[in-house]
Amino acid sequence: MRSRPRLVLLVLFWALASGCGEKIKPTVIPGLDSKTLPQQESWNSTVMLSDSGKTRAVIYAGRIREFENPRETLLDLNITVHFYGEDGKETSVLTARGGKVDEMTNNLEASGDVLVVSNDSTRLRTERLFWDNKRQRVHTSDYVFITSPKEKVEGKGLESDQQLRNYRIFSVSGESRAD
């Protein structure tokens, strides 16, 4: 009978002693720098860009990855951006395959089959387009195609308000219809 408590103590001591051994360490992929990984990643998400309490744009993306250095957010797997004017009304909608947002300025760069459709049905097509949050303007140095109820214009380089009402194409060609 006396050996039974000793046996229990011996088993208990052995269990405690074996638990103090070397722990399993997680594997680390060689050459992988954690600074190159996103701080956050989300799928099928929405991001709102605002300035002084006013919504300037609402972005929907299939995947969003936020990075700390540089402070930017990468958007991919198709994006849709709704732009809003000073009055809070939607001015235009942009679609593209991807893009990125500069976290310091909230400026947006859209790329891949970029299409912007304004409220008056003016359509802008290009491969890359930049949106300046502060100025509420879009610009590109790439080739652009603009179709509106009154004209079809194409050329290289563009600067415009986000409503696509007042635009300037730097090297233009196209058709215009006089009413």
C-alpha atoms as a printed R data frame, in Angstrom:
    type eleno elety resid chain resno       x      y       z
1   ATOM     1    CA   MET     A     1   0.000  0.000   0.000
2   ATOM     2    CA   ARG     A     2   2.826  2.355   0.823
3   ATOM     3    CA   SER     A     3   4.356  1.925  -2.619
4   ATOM     4    CA   ARG     A     4   1.236  3.193  -4.318
5   ATOM     5    CA   PRO     A     5   1.661  6.853  -3.171
6   ATOM     6    CA   ARG     A     6   5.329  6.631  -4.174
7   ATOM     7    CA   LEU     A     7   4.341  5.334  -7.600
8   ATOM     8    CA   VAL     A     8   1.855  8.202  -8.034
9   ATOM     9    CA   LEU     A     9   4.507 10.721  -6.965
10  ATOM    10    CA   LEU     A    10   7.049  9.148  -9.315
11  ATOM    11    CA   VAL     A    11   4.635  9.285 -12.274
12  ATOM    12    CA   LEU     A    12   3.676 12.868 -11.391
13  ATOM    13    CA   PHE     A    13   7.345 13.897 -11.145
14  ATOM    14    CA   TRP     A    14   8.136 12.214 -14.469
15  ATOM    15    CA   ALA     A    15   5.178 13.980 -16.164
16  ATOM    16    CA   LEU     A    16   6.281 17.382 -14.833
17  ATOM    17    CA   ALA     A    17   9.925 16.809 -15.760
18  ATOM    18    CA   SER     A    18   9.124 15.689 -19.292
19  ATOM    19    CA   GLY     A    19   6.922 18.765 -19.798
20  ATOM    20    CA   CYS     A    20   9.911 21.051 -19.242
21  ATOM    21    CA   GLY     A    21  11.716 19.833 -22.345
22  ATOM    22    CA   GLU     A    22  12.366 21.819 -25.509
23  ATOM    23    CA   LYS     A    23   9.191 23.270 -26.975
24  ATOM    24    CA   ILE     A    24   8.343 22.952 -30.638
25  ATOM    25    CA   LYS     A    25   9.346 26.164 -32.388
26  ATOM    26    CA   PRO     A    26   7.319 27.523 -35.294
27  ATOM    27    CA   THR     A    27   9.008 27.269 -38.654
28  ATOM    28    CA   VAL     A    28  10.207 30.466 -40.255
29  ATOM    29    CA   ILE     A    29  10.460 30.691 -44.009
30  ATOM    30    CA   PRO     A    30  14.041 31.684 -44.821
31  ATOM    31    CA   GLY     A    31  14.406 34.992 -46.672
32  ATOM    32    CA   LEU     A    32  10.937 36.228 -45.717
33  ATOM    33    CA   ASP     A    33  10.961 39.725 -44.246
34  ATOM    34    CA   SER     A    34   7.893 40.538 -42.145
35  ATOM    35    CA   LYS     A    35   8.136 44.171 -43.278
36  ATOM    36    CA   THR     A    36   7.101 43.101 -46.789
37  ATOM    37    CA   LEU     A    37   3.926 41.435 -45.538
38  ATOM    38    CA   PRO     A    38   0.642 43.339 -45.220
39  ATOM    39    CA   GLN     A    39  -0.357 44.538 -41.760
40  ATOM    40    CA   GLN     A    40  -3.972 43.708 -42.577
41  ATOM    41    CA   GLU     A    41  -5.696 41.784 -45.333
42  ATOM    42    CA   SER     A    42  -9.396 41.556 -46.047
43  ATOM    43    CA   TRP     A    43 -11.615 40.045 -48.728
44  ATOM    44    CA   ASN     A    44 -14.751 41.496 -50.370
45  ATOM    45    CA   SER     A    45 -14.443 44.690 -48.356
46  ATOM    46    CA   THR     A    46 -15.402 48.354 -48.442
47  ATOM    47    CA   VAL     A    47 -13.197 51.357 -47.637
48  ATOM    48    CA   MET     A    48 -14.442 54.937 -47.235
49  ATOM    49    CA   LEU     A    49 -12.155 57.873 -48.013
50  ATOM    50    CA   SER     A    50 -13.155 61.116 -46.341
51  ATOM    51    CA   ASP     A    51 -11.833 64.611 -45.855
52  ATOM    52    CA   SER     A    52 -13.036 67.013 -43.158
53  ATOM    53    CA   GLY     A    53 -15.882 64.656 -42.313
54  ATOM    54    CA   LYS     A    54 -17.153 64.464 -45.909
55  ATOM    55    CA   THR     A    55 -17.169 61.217 -47.843
56  ATOM    56    CA   ARG     A    56 -15.069 61.639 -51.001
57  ATOM    57    CA   ALA     A    57 -15.026 58.052 -52.256
58  ATOM    58    CA   VAL     A    58 -16.252 54.588 -51.331
59  ATOM    59    CA   ILE     A    59 -14.125 51.698 -52.593
60  ATOM    60    CA   TYR     A    60 -15.273 48.087 -52.963
61  ATOM    61    CA   ALA     A    61 -12.528 45.523 -53.637
62  ATOM    62    CA   GLY     A    62 -12.208 41.766 -53.875
63  ATOM    63    CA   ARG     A    63  -9.042 41.937 -51.765
64  ATOM    64    CA   ILE     A    64  -7.506 44.775 -49.766
65  ATOM    65    CA   ARG     A    65  -3.986 44.655 -48.298
66  ATOM    66    CA   GLU     A    66  -2.701 47.433 -46.018
67  ATOM    67    CA   PHE     A    67   1.045 47.995 -45.745
68  ATOM    68    CA   GLU     A    68   2.930 50.025 -43.179
69  ATOM    69    CA   ASN     A    69   6.022 50.936 -45.194
70  ATOM    70    CA   PRO     A    70   5.228 52.528 -47.542
71  ATOM    71    CA   ARG     A    71   1.865 53.551 -46.081
72  ATOM    72    CA   GLU     A    72  -0.370 52.318 -48.861
73  ATOM    73    CA   THR     A    73  -3.323 50.061 -49.422
74  ATOM    74    CA   LEU     A    74  -3.284 47.697 -52.397
75  ATOM    75    CA   LEU     A    75  -6.615 46.819 -53.998
76  ATOM    76    CA   ASP     A    76  -7.149 43.946 -56.387
77  ATOM    77    CA   LEU     A    77  -9.548 41.305 -57.655
78  ATOM    78    CA   ASN     A    78 -11.689 44.011 -59.273
79  ATOM    79    CA   ILE     A    79 -12.490 47.331 -57.681
80  ATOM    80    CA   THR     A    80 -15.420 49.718 -57.882
81  ATOM    81    CA   VAL     A    81 -15.086 53.295 -56.639
82  ATOM    82    CA   HIS     A    82 -18.010 55.666 -56.122
83  ATOM    83    CA   PHE     A    83 -16.873 59.326 -56.112
84  ATOM    84    CA   TYR     A    84 -18.794 62.061 -54.279
85  ATOM    85    CA   GLY     A    85 -18.786 65.837 -54.721
86  ATOM    86    CA   GLU     A    86 -18.823 68.643 -52.174
87  ATOM    87    CA   ASP     A    87 -22.614 68.334 -51.874
88  ATOM    88    CA   GLY     A    88 -22.342 64.638 -50.946
89  ATOM    89    CA   LYS     A    89 -23.939 63.439 -54.204
90  ATOM    90    CA   GLU     A    90 -22.350 60.735 -56.302
91  ATOM    91    CA   THR     A    91 -20.537 62.207 -59.318
92  ATOM    92    CA   SER     A    92 -19.080 59.164 -61.067
93  ATOM    93    CA   VAL     A    93 -18.228 55.484 -60.725
94  ATOM    94    CA   LEU     A    94 -14.864 53.920 -61.571
95  ATOM    95    CA   THR     A    95 -14.199 50.231 -62.184
96  ATOM    96    CA   ALA     A    96 -10.781 48.622 -62.671
97  ATOM    97    CA   ARG     A    97  -8.910 45.385 -62.092
98  ATOM    98    CA   GLY     A    98  -6.848 46.876 -59.259
99  ATOM    99    CA   GLY     A    99  -5.304 49.918 -57.677
100 ATOM   100    CA   LYS     A   100  -3.672 51.443 -54.638
101 ATOM   101    CA   VAL     A   101  -4.412 54.181 -52.132
102 ATOM   102    CA   ASP     A   102  -1.702 56.400 -50.637
103 ATOM   103    CA   GLU     A   103  -2.599 56.448 -46.931
104 ATOM   104    CA   MET     A   104  -1.007 59.866 -46.373
105 ATOM   105    CA   THR     A   105  -3.022 61.705 -49.067
106 ATOM   106    CA   ASN     A   106  -5.920 59.304 -49.824
107 ATOM   107    CA   ASN     A   107  -4.990 59.620 -53.506
108 ATOM   108    CA   LEU     A   108  -5.966 56.643 -55.643
109 ATOM   109    CA   GLU     A   109  -4.222 54.984 -58.576
110 ATOM   110    CA   ALA     A   110  -6.461 52.626 -60.582
111 ATOM   111    CA   SER     A   111  -5.042 50.230 -63.161
112 ATOM   112    CA   GLY     A   112  -6.177 47.606 -65.630
113 ATOM   113    CA   ASP     A   113  -9.227 48.173 -67.845
114 ATOM   114    CA   VAL     A   114 -10.156 51.413 -66.084
115 ATOM   115    CA   LEU     A   115 -13.649 52.692 -66.853
116 ATOM   116    CA   VAL     A   116 -15.211 55.831 -65.382
117 ATOM   117    CA   VAL     A   117 -18.888 56.589 -65.979
118 ATOM   118    CA   SER     A   118 -20.211 59.992 -64.938
119 ATOM   119    CA   ASN     A   119 -23.787 60.870 -64.002
120 ATOM   120    CA   ASP     A   120 -24.422 62.278 -67.499
121 ATOM   121    CA   SER     A   121 -23.272 58.947 -69.087
122 ATOM   122    CA   THR     A   122 -19.887 60.220 -70.236
123 ATOM   123    CA   ARG     A   123 -17.507 57.250 -70.343
124 ATOM   124    CA   LEU     A   124 -13.730 57.367 -69.955
125 ATOM   125    CA   ARG     A   125 -11.625 54.279 -70.750
126 ATOM   126    CA   THR     A   126  -7.879 53.946 -70.111
127 ATOM   127    CA   GLU     A   127  -5.343 51.549 -68.600
128 ATOM   128    CA   ARG     A   128  -4.241 53.710 -65.645
129 ATOM   129    CA   LEU     A   129  -5.887 56.649 -63.918
130 ATOM   130    CA   PHE     A   130  -4.939 58.731 -60.894
131 ATOM   131    CA   TRP     A   131  -7.461 60.461 -58.617
132 ATOM   132    CA   ASP     A   132  -6.302 63.439 -56.554
133 ATOM   133    CA   ASN     A   133  -8.380 63.461 -53.369
134 ATOM   134    CA   LYS     A   134  -7.635 67.055 -52.408
135 ATOM   135    CA   ARG     A   135  -8.309 68.552 -55.850
136 ATOM   136    CA   GLN     A   136 -11.142 66.108 -56.728
137 ATOM   137    CA   ARG     A   137  -9.568 65.603 -60.171
138 ATOM   138    CA   VAL     A   138  -8.432 62.654 -62.292
139 ATOM   139    CA   HIS     A   139  -5.406 62.498 -64.579
140 ATOM   140    CA   THR     A   140  -3.319 60.094 -66.642
141 ATOM   141    CA   SER     A   141  -0.505 60.154 -69.171
142 ATOM   142    CA   ASP     A   142  -1.862 56.970 -70.835
143 ATOM   143    CA   TYR     A   143  -4.059 56.760 -73.913
144 ATOM   144    CA   VAL     A   144  -7.732 57.616 -73.226
145 ATOM   145    CA   PHE     A   145 -11.077 57.124 -74.959
146 ATOM   146    CA   ILE     A   146 -13.996 59.388 -74.027
147 ATOM   147    CA   THR     A   147 -17.516 58.796 -75.249
148 ATOM   148    CA   SER     A   148 -20.355 61.164 -74.412
149 ATOM   149    CA   PRO     A   149 -23.776 61.850 -75.921
150 ATOM   150    CA   LYS     A   150 -22.132 64.635 -77.975
151 ATOM   151    CA   GLU     A   151 -18.687 63.339 -78.912
152 ATOM   152    CA   LYS     A   152 -16.142 60.573 -79.228
153 ATOM   153    CA   VAL     A   153 -12.638 61.713 -78.405
154 ATOM   154    CA   GLU     A   154  -9.380 59.883 -77.896
155 ATOM   155    CA   GLY     A   155  -5.833 60.880 -77.245
156 ATOM   156    CA   LYS     A   156  -2.831 60.598 -74.991
157 ATOM   157    CA   GLY     A   157  -2.891 62.213 -71.553
158 ATOM   158    CA   LEU     A   158  -5.863 63.660 -69.700
159 ATOM   159    CA   GLU     A   159  -6.774 65.905 -66.804
160 ATOM   160    CA   SER     A   160 -10.396 66.304 -65.719
161 ATOM   161    CA   ASP     A   161 -12.773 66.971 -62.867
162 ATOM   162    CA   GLN     A   162 -14.184 63.740 -61.459
163 ATOM   163    CA   GLN     A   163 -17.564 64.415 -63.111
164 ATOM   164    CA   LEU     A   164 -15.850 64.322 -66.558
165 ATOM   165    CA   ARG     A   165 -17.495 67.636 -67.479
166 ATOM   166    CA   ASN     A   166 -14.367 69.744 -67.912
167 ATOM   167    CA   TYR     A   167 -11.555 67.675 -69.329
168 ATOM   168    CA   ARG     A   168  -8.412 68.362 -71.292
169 ATOM   169    CA   ILE     A   169  -6.709 65.795 -73.508
170 ATOM   170    CA   PHE     A   170  -3.098 66.659 -74.278
171 ATOM   171    CA   SER     A   171  -2.738 64.963 -77.689
172 ATOM   172    CA   VAL     A   172  -6.276 64.639 -79.069
173 ATOM   173    CA   SER     A   173  -8.042 63.082 -82.037
174 ATOM   174    CA   GLY     A   174 -11.714 62.237 -82.506
175 ATOM   175    CA   GLU     A   175 -15.199 63.197 -83.616
176 ATOM   176    CA   SER     A   176 -17.535 65.874 -82.334
177 ATOM   177    CA   ARG     A   177 -21.158 66.499 -83.197
178 ATOM   178    CA   ALA     A   178 -22.460 70.060 -83.384
179 ATOM   179    CA   ASP     A   179 -26.058 70.500 -82.241
